[in-house]
Amino acid sequence: MLKLRLRPLKCQIANEKLFEIVSVDSRRKRDTHTCKNVGYYRMYLSGNKTVTLNKSNLIAALSSGGQPTKSVEKLIQPIMKDLL
């Protein structure tokens, strides 16, 4: 049985910071094999921020016991209000 954790995984793209929101086995190291991609969080140099989530993957990860980190919980909180 996997202990899933929803974590941000940093990726670097020119002129912006990109974080993939992924589900990972919590018993493994930080930057390891991901189970499922849940979405993206982008921060542009202009100061704009966008969150893109795949709702079906998010619900699947949470229903299988996935626990979001504090930073991911802040990002998914507005979307979870719409789902409930």
N, C-alpha and C positions, 0 to 999 in steps of 0.2 A: 504494500500500500504506500503510495507516494504522499508525502506531506508537502502540499503545494503552497507556494508563496507568490503573490503578485508583486513584482519588482520593476523599477525602471532600469533599463540597460542603456548606457550612454553610447551614442553614435555621433560622429562629427561630420557635418556637411558644411561646405563653404558658406559663410555669412549667416549661419544659424546653428543652434544646438538642437539636436534631435535625441529624444529618449524613446526607446521602444518599451512599451509596457507588456511584460511577458510573465507567464507562469513558469516557475522553476521549482525543482525539488529543493526544499529548504535545508536538507541535510548536506547539500553540496556547496562548493565554493561559490563566491559571488558571481564571477563572470564565467559561467559554465553552460552546458547544453540546456537550451530552453525547451519546455514542453509545448507551449502554444503561445502565439503572438495574440495579444488582446487589443493593442492599439498603439498610438503614437502621441507624444507630447512635443511640440515644437516651440522653440523660443527664437524669434528673429532678432537681429541687431537693432531693428527699429523699435523694439519693445513689445511688439505684438506676440501673443501666445495663442496657440490653438491646441485643442485636444481632440483626437480622432479615435473613437473606440468602435470595435466590432462587438455589438451588443450580444450576439449569440455566443461568441467565444467568452465574453465576460461572464455571462450567466452560467455557462458550462463550467468555467473555472471556479466560480464561487459556490456552485451547487455541489461540486466534487470535493469541497472542503478547503478551497484556497483562501488564505488569509492575506489581505492587502497590507503592505507596509504603510506607515503613516503618510508618506508623501503620495503614494498611489491612492490612498483613501481620500485625501483632499481632492484629488483630480476626478475621482469617480463619484463623489458625493452628489453633485447636481444631477448626474445621469441616473443614479439609483433612485432619486426622488421621483423621477418620471416613470420609472419601471414599477414602482410599488404603488 
